Amino acid sequence: MKFVKMQGIGNDYVYVDCFKEEVREPGKTAKYVSDRHFGIGSDGLILICPSDKADCRMDMYNADGSQGMMCGNGIRCVGKYVYDHGLVPADRHRITVETLAGIKTLELVVENGKAVQITVDMGEGVLTSELPEKIQVDGKTSLFTGISMGNPHAVYFMEEMWQGEETPVLENLDLDRIGPAFEFHERFQPERVNTEFIQILDRSHLKMRVWERGSGETWACGTGATASVMAAILRGFAEDEAEVELKGGCLRIRLDREKGHLYMTGPAEEVFQGSIDIPEEIYYD
């Protein structure tokens, strides 16, 4: 199987051009290639497929093999691949991508024939909780704001975590230990949830760590950053445009109040190309 490794501020996926390749068991393949010791190493697998509704379709699978509806960093990389590899004409700087969360429009900034910066119309952020909602996780009470960006998010502001105790330090959170308790909490079953932990630096600058369902802690999450800014706006903590600082870099999120849509801007990079033999037991289990 030929593949391209790409990353958006450290959120890395294995991409397969399904205009040319066939992946018959994408869930099992995602789990195999994502392993950072025995596979390629990634946060998951993204298939770039033909579409009769858009320029292409993005099929996204998490590192545990489960299918995701949308990936903000992933879709920027899809846009870069489609442009850089000539799947759309060179004079097209606006492209459309079909996802399980709907068709997304991307605006590309091109330098020397390559897409280097991509803005994605992420659509509306839909409130899915009380504002805020109280929850008990791991025996401690916190507040969260639920936002759907086509996939589910629960946003926790550090000052409101573990009420009655001293505010925890974002960098000191042991997400490997506490992350699963948030992801698999009964409140979010059966879909589970992506969990964002937010420190507000000022009204236009947030700092974030994320525990993604099916992948664990990742260096970035585009839908999570978008959901977090939307939650901060709804709570009165942020302006309509803010920068989100993640482990892998920064994303800029803007709310267009007239349209009600959120826009995410950030980079995308191709790391390397290669090929990998997929074990027969995956295809012939």
N, C-alpha and C positions, 0 to 999 in steps of 0.2 A: 504494500500500500504506500503510494507516494503521499507526502504530507508537507506542510509548511508550518513551522513554529512561529507564532506571532504573540506579541504582548502589548497591552495597553496599560501603561504605568504599573507594570509588574503583574497584572492579571493575565496569566499566560495560558494559551490553549493550543492544542494541536488542530490544525485546519486541514480539511481534505476537500479538494476541488472535485465535486461530484458531477461537474460537467464532463469530467474525464474518468473519474474513478467510481467504483461501487463499494459501499460499505453495507454488508447484509445484516450485521448484528451490531448496530451502533452503540447500544448500551454496554454490552460486554466488551466491545472494542475500546470504548471510552475508559472503562475501568482498567483495562490492560495498559493502554498507552499512557495513562495519567500517572502510573506508579513511578515515583522519582528514583527508585532503586533498580527496578526490573524492566521498566518501560522507557518511554521518552522523558516523561516528567511534565506534568501540566495540571492546571485546575480543571481540565475537562477536554472534551472533543467538540469541535464545531464543524458541521458539514455545510459547504457552500453549494447549493443545489439550484437547478433550473426552476423557474416559477412562471406560471401563466398570468400572474397578477402584478408582478414587480420585476425589477432587473434581475433579482435572484431571491432565493429563500435561504434563511439561516435555520438549521436544525442544531440545537445546542444540548449537550449532555454533560452532566456533572461528573466529578471524579469517581463517584460511587456508582455510576451507570444510570442514575435517574435522569429523566429528561426535564430540562428547564424551558420556560416559556420565552424568556428574554434575557439578554446579557448586554449591558451598556458598553463595557469595554470590548466585548466580543464583537458587537455589531460595528464598532468603529474599525476594527481590524478587517472585518468582512468588506466594508466599504473600501479600505485601502487595497485589499487583495483584488477586488473586482476592477478597480481603476488601474492599478499598477500592472496587472496581468492582461489587460486589454479585453476584458469581458464587456466593457462599455466603451464607446468612442472617447478619444482623448479630449475632445472639446466639451464633454459632459462633466460638469462639476457638481451636479445634483443627481443623486441616484435614489432608488427605492429598494427596500429590503423587506420581504415577507417574513414575519415571525408568528409564533403562536399567540403573541400579544397584539397582533395587527400589523399593518404595513407601516414601516418607519421611513421617513425621508431624511437623507443625509446631505449635508453641504460640505464639499471638500475644498480645502486650501491646498493647491498644488505648487510644488517647487521642483524644477528640473525634471519634470515628467513624472513625479511621484507625489502621492497624497501624503501630506505630513500632519495635517490638523483636520479634524472632522467634528462638525456640529451635528448632533442628532436631535430631531424633534421627538421627544420622549412621550408626547401626548399628555394626558391629564394624570395628576396624582390624586387617587381616590382615597378618602379617609375611610378606614375600616375598623375604627375603634372609637371609644369615647375620647374626649379631648381634654386631658389625657385619661388613660384607663389604668386602674390599679391592678397589679399582678403580684403573685407570690411565686418566686423562683428559688429553688434550693434553700427554702426556709426563710427567705428574706423578701421584704416587700419593696417593690419598685413601681415607677410609673412609666408607661410607654405610649407612643403614638403609632397607630397602625396605618400604613400607607400602602396601597397597591399601585405598582407601576406595570401592571400586567402580570407581575409576580408579587408575592406577599413580603412585606417588610414590617418589622417592629423596631422603632427608633427609641433608644434610651438616652436621655441627657444625663451626664455624669452627676450633676447636682441633685438629681432626683432618684438616683439609684440607692437602694438599701436605706430607705428612709429611717431616720433615727440614729444612723451611724455617720461617722465622718465620711465626707465625699471621697470616693476612691480615686486613685490616680490612673488615668487612661493607660499609660504605658505599663502599669503594674498589674493590669487585669490578666489573670491566668485563663485565657480563652480556651486553651486545650482542655482545661478542667471544667469550666462553667459553660462553655459554648453549647455542648449537647443538651444541657438542661433547658436552655432558652429555645433551641431549635425544636426539641421534641416535647415542649410543654403542651399539656392537654388543651390549652386555649387555642392552639394553632393546628390541631389535628383535623383531617388526616394529611393535609398538604405540607405541614411543617412551615418554617418561616426563616427568612434571612434576618439576621439581628445586627443592628448598627449601634455602636456605643460612641456618643458624641460629646466632645468638649467644645464649648463655645468660647472662642478666643476673642471675637468681637462680632458685631452685627453683620459683617461681610466676610467672616473667616471662621470656618469650622474645622475641627480636627476629628478624624474618624478612624475607628478600627471596626472590622466587620467579620462576623462568623456566618459564612454562607452555607445554606442547607445543601448537604450532599458533597461539600468540598472542604469544610472547616474554615479556619482563618485564611483569608487570601490577602494579597497586598493591595487590592483595590476592588471596588464593585461599583460600576457605573449606575445601575438602577438604585443601589443602596445610597449612593451619594445624592442622587436626585430625590429619593424619598426623604432623606434626612433634611435637605434644604426645605422641601415642602413642609415637613413636620415643624421645622424651626420657624417658618413663616406663619403657619397656622397658630403656633404657640406664642407668636410675637417676639421671638428671639432673634430674627434675622430679617434683612432687607430682601427685596425681590431678586437680587443677584448676589451670589456669594461664591467664594472659593472654598473647596473642600480639600483639606490636606490628608492624604492617605499614606500608607507605608511606602507605596511605590511612586508617589508623585501627587500632582494636583489636578483637579477637575474644576471647571467653572460651570455653575448651574444658574440658569436664569428663568424666572417665571414671567411669561407674557400674560398679564391679567386680562387683556382684551380677548385673547384667544383661549385663555385658560390652560395653555400648554407650557410644559417645562422643556428647556433646551440644555443639553449637555455638550460641552466642548472640551476636547482633549486630544492627545497624540495617539498614534498607532505605529508600531514598528514590526517589520519582518526580521526575525532573528536568524533563522536558517531553514534550508530545505533538506529533505532526506527521504528515505524509504525504510519501511519496517515490515518484517514478516509477521503476520498475525497467526498465532498458533491454530492448528486445525481444530482443536477442541472448542474454540470459540465459534467457529463457523459450523461445526458438525457435532454440537453437544446433543 
